Amino acid sequence: MRTPALRIAGSAAVVLLLTGCGVDDGTEALGVASSGAGEGAMEGYALPTGAPERFSFGAPASAARVAAWDIDVKPDGEGLPEGSGTVADGERVYMVHCLACHGPTGVEGPYNRVVATDPWEEWPVNRGVGNYWPYATTLYDYIRRAMPQLAPGSLTPDETYAVIAFLLHRNGIIAEDVVMSRETLPAVEMPARGRFVVDDRTGGRTIK
């Protein structure tokens, strides 16, 4: 299984596609007509007669803006930031930010359980970090994007590493004295790693 890296296109990109706007060198790559306002910008769509060729809004994406959205973490740890966290610190973070949704020990809910170590053959009865997630680095990617639910992205790198250490420890994967960081997290061998294979099938529709 490939861990997907989310690429979020801003509303300006959508407007570019719908209106036929584009940068001088990128319109053809986007599949947008660039030869004039009256010609079809996309198949089955034409700009109104008299529409300007360019609408003069928006701004080029600066390196800083791109970096702010470029937060995906790959299975090998590429994309992880500097920082570190302990199991003890992670327990404190969990009790403040995670307990309400996942329960005091990670199994009570009301939302998805994050602790599960049940062995399984064809399909797990209980799915959690310990018996279903193939890569520990996915924890950082997901928590940084989406957790805590009411304030995603609010945890610092140290807090994120710490709560990951706590979750891995609760799932019996790391010892209590192990510190998580950009060096140690990718090295964690998850119990479910062998349950997933690379999807290298070919023959379907190719999306570029």
C-alpha positions as semicolon CSV with decimal commas, in nm:
position;residue;x (nm);y (nm);z (nm)
1;M;0,000;0,000;0,000
2;R;0,138;0,338;-0,088
3;T;0,089;0,606;0,171
4;P;-0,076;0,889;-0,021
5;A;0,053;1,242;0,002
6;L;-0,237;1,484;-0,001
7;R;-0,200;1,767;-0,240
8;I;-0,452;2,038;-0,172
9;A;-0,525;2,272;-0,462
10;G;-0,639;2,617;-0,358
11;S;-0,954;2,776;-0,489
12;A;-0,743;2,996;-0,716
13;A;-0,626;2,686;-0,902
14;V;-0,985;2,581;-0,957
15;V;-1,070;2,927;-1,088
16;L;-0,775;2,910;-1,324
17;L;-0,904;2,587;-1,471
18;L;-1,258;2,715;-1,511
19;T;-1,173;3,053;-1,655
20;G;-0,883;2,971;-1,879
21;C;-0,643;3,189;-1,680
22;G;-0,291;3,066;-1,636
23;V;0,069;3,159;-1,628
24;D;0,248;3,206;-1,955
25;D;0,428;2,873;-1,944
26;G;0,174;2,659;-1,759
27;T;-0,155;2,677;-1,941
28;E;-0,098;2,382;-2,166
29;A;0,018;2,169;-1,873
30;L;-0,312;2,246;-1,701
31;G;-0,510;2,156;-2,010
32;V;-0,631;2,516;-2,043
33;A;-0,666;2,692;-2,376
34;S;-0,441;2,996;-2,397
35;S;-0,506;3,127;-2,746
36;G;-0,788;3,368;-2,659
37;A;-1,085;3,445;-2,440
38;G;-1,346;3,339;-2,692
39;E;-1,208;2,990;-2,742
40;G;-1,295;2,695;-2,523
41;A;-1,093;2,698;-2,202
42;M;-1,190;2,340;-2,129
43;E;-1,368;2,076;-2,329
44;G;-1,739;2,153;-2,324
45;Y;-1,691;2,500;-2,179
46;A;-1,641;2,837;-2,346
47;L;-1,579;3,180;-2,197
48;P;-1,846;3,444;-2,257
49;T;-1,800;3,669;-2,558
50;G;-1,595;3,973;-2,466
51;A;-1,438;3,817;-2,157
52;P;-1,083;3,938;-2,096
53;E;-0,797;3,703;-2,166
54;R;-0,671;3,749;-1,813
55;F;-0,859;3,858;-1,504
56;S;-0,564;4,010;-1,312
57;F;-0,628;3,859;-0,972
58;G;-0,432;3,620;-0,757
59;A;-0,059;3,613;-0,698
60;P;0,227;3,375;-0,769
61;A;0,276;3,115;-0,497
62;S;0,581;3,216;-0,296
63;A;0,826;2,960;-0,162
64;A;0,699;3,030;0,190
65;R;0,336;2,966;0,092
66;V;0,427;2,644;-0,085
67;A;0,629;2,530;0,217
68;A;0,333;2,591;0,447
69;W;0,124;2,340;0,248
70;D;0,405;2,096;0,173
71;I;0,368;1,894;0,494
72;D;0,335;1,537;0,374
73;V;0,549;1,271;0,541
74;K;0,655;0,968;0,341
75;P;0,695;0,615;0,480
76;D;1,073;0,651;0,491
77;G;1,045;0,964;0,705
78;E;1,106;1,223;0,435
79;G;0,923;1,536;0,541
80;L;0,956;1,487;0,916
81;P;1,059;1,805;1,102
82;E;1,316;1,847;1,375
83;G;1,194;1,774;1,727
84;S;1,150;1,491;1,974
85;G;0,912;1,359;2,235
86;T;0,895;1,106;2,517
87;V;0,621;0,866;2,623
88;A;0,568;1,056;2,949
89;D;0,528;1,388;2,771
90;G;0,302;1,223;2,515
91;E;0,069;1,096;2,784
92;R;0,019;1,452;2,907
93;V;-0,053;1,573;2,552
94;Y;-0,295;1,285;2,499
95;M;-0,489;1,353;2,818
96;V;-0,540;1,716;2,718
97;H;-0,606;1,688;2,344
98;C;-0,706;1,329;2,260
99;L;-0,889;1,171;2,552
100;A;-1,232;1,317;2,472
101;C;-1,246;1,143;2,134
102;H;-1,039;0,828;2,186
103;G;-1,091;0,749;2,554
104;P;-0,845;0,746;2,845
105;T;-0,663;0,435;2,723
106;G;-0,723;0,466;2,349
107;V;-0,995;0,202;2,319
108;E;-1,309;0,359;2,464
109;G;-1,399;0,607;2,191
110;P;-1,648;0,752;2,113
111;Y;-1,444;0,785;1,792
112;N;-1,190;0,552;1,635
113;R;-0,984;0,347;1,875
114;V;-0,612;0,413;1,851
115;V;-0,498;0,116;2,055
116;A;-0,549;-0,237;1,921
117;T;-0,314;-0,530;1,944
118;D;-0,556;-0,813;1,860
119;P;-0,405;-1,067;1,619
120;W;-0,607;-1,139;1,307
121;E;-0,607;-1,355;0,998
122;E;-0,837;-1,232;0,720
123;W;-0,969;-0,909;0,873
124;P;-0,919;-0,739;1,211
125;V;-1,214;-0,716;1,449
126;N;-1,057;-0,410;1,610
127;R;-0,841;-0,186;1,394
128;G;-0,589;0,042;1,557
129;V;-0,234;0,166;1,537
130;G;-0,089;-0,152;1,681
131;N;-0,242;-0,410;1,453
132;Y;-0,335;-0,228;1,132
133;W;-0,111;0,071;1,052
134;P;0,186;-0,038;0,836
135;Y;0,405;0,271;0,890
136;A;0,471;0,465;1,209
137;T;0,548;0,778;1,006
138;T;0,183;0,792;0,898
139;L;0,102;0,891;1,255
140;Y;0,298;1,212;1,218
141;D;0,151;1,288;0,877
142;Y;-0,207;1,235;0,993
143;I;-0,182;1,400;1,335
144;R;-0,017;1,711;1,191
145;R;-0,290;1,744;0,927
146;A;-0,603;1,654;1,118
147;M;-0,559;1,633;1,495
148;P;-0,674;1,737;1,744
149;Q;-1,011;1,747;1,575
150;L;-1,112;2,094;1,691
151;A;-0,770;2,250;1,632
152;P;-0,579;2,058;1,366
153;G;-0,220;2,168;1,324
154;S;-0,204;2,323;1,670
155;L;0,041;2,074;1,820
156;T;0,410;2,160;1,808
157;P;0,654;1,910;1,652
158;D;0,770;1,809;2,001
159;E;0,411;1,751;2,116
160;T;0,338;1,551;1,802
161;Y;0,642;1,328;1,847
162;A;0,552;1,286;2,213
163;V;0,193;1,177;2,157
164;I;0,315;0,937;1,888
165;A;0,560;0,790;2,140
166;F;0,272;0,745;2,385
167;L;0,051;0,576;2,125
168;L;0,326;0,343;2,010
169;H;0,401;0,251;2,370
170;R;0,032;0,191;2,449
171;N;0,021;-0,044;2,150
172;G;0,320;-0,239;2,282
173;I;0,547;-0,137;1,995
174;I;0,816;0,067;2,173
175;A;0,954;0,067;2,527
176;E;0,867;0,340;2,774
177;D;1,211;0,501;2,755
178;V;1,225;0,534;2,375
179;V;1,230;0,890;2,240
180;M;1,062;0,960;1,907
181;S;1,228;1,194;1,656
182;R;1,284;1,227;1,283
183;E;1,559;0,966;1,317
184;T;1,385;0,711;1,540
185;L;1,027;0,724;1,409
186;P;1,100;0,586;1,058
187;A;1,297;0,302;1,219
188;V;0,994;0,171;1,409
189;E;0,887;-0,165;1,265
190;M;0,509;-0,184;1,277
191;P;0,345;-0,523;1,342
192;A;0,115;-0,485;1,040
193;R;0,391;-0,395;0,792
194;G;0,373;-0,734;0,624
195;R;-0,003;-0,707;0,577
196;F;0,034;-0,453;0,298
197;V;0,197;-0,471;-0,043
198;V;0,288;-0,208;-0,299
199;D;0,005;-0,151;-0,545
200;D;0,193;-0,177;-0,873
201;R;-0,102;-0,280;-1,088
202;T;-0,112;-0,139;-1,440
203;G;-0,366;-0,121;-1,719
204;G;-0,622;0,115;-1,569
205;R;-0,676;0,480;-1,642
206;T;-0,360;0,678;-1,576
207;I;-0,402;0,999;-1,377
208;K;-0,130;1,256;-1,427
